């Protein structure tokens, strides 16, 4: 199974809870998953098989709801290559400092 990149942005809505703390719940799920990932100011990007990444994404959004969010907006971006892997490194290595 080929690896893809999946960017996920989860935007919690809550009348009483800090949204950053809710987002931290989603990031914790991704961190515990064991897949390569990178947290950015706007989204978290993961690398791995599409089915696994989608399962992690579902668990991440559920973690935010379980933590008390009233609702969540979830935005996905995927880079899929026909017949080959996609890596985060191939896109960013030249910018490493």
Steps between C-alpha positions, in 0.01 A plus 500: 500500500639837398562784742321830457504834679186604685464847645228541759369814663248451781321816611305439821204711595422538869322762702693419818828321422834630369525398135879462515465243778244315289734497200771358728277195547500435125876547475552254788314232303727563201813496716401167656425343161865447411474643147736775384333838550572871512298756693474840332312812610202414276491121466676179585642295214537122527668244278395139452244271336176684420275261694714532814515878477125530454446281808736721703316809372165356614645419842646851526169670427322268745756586768410868461130425531565273799698783664188717494487684168147589396591430138801480271584617153746262333699584188709241313761535229659193347785447257475159333739374232387240251735205537737649756556644844473865600725625777512820699879505465495519123308827529687663785856360525653784298367748758639325808713725719 
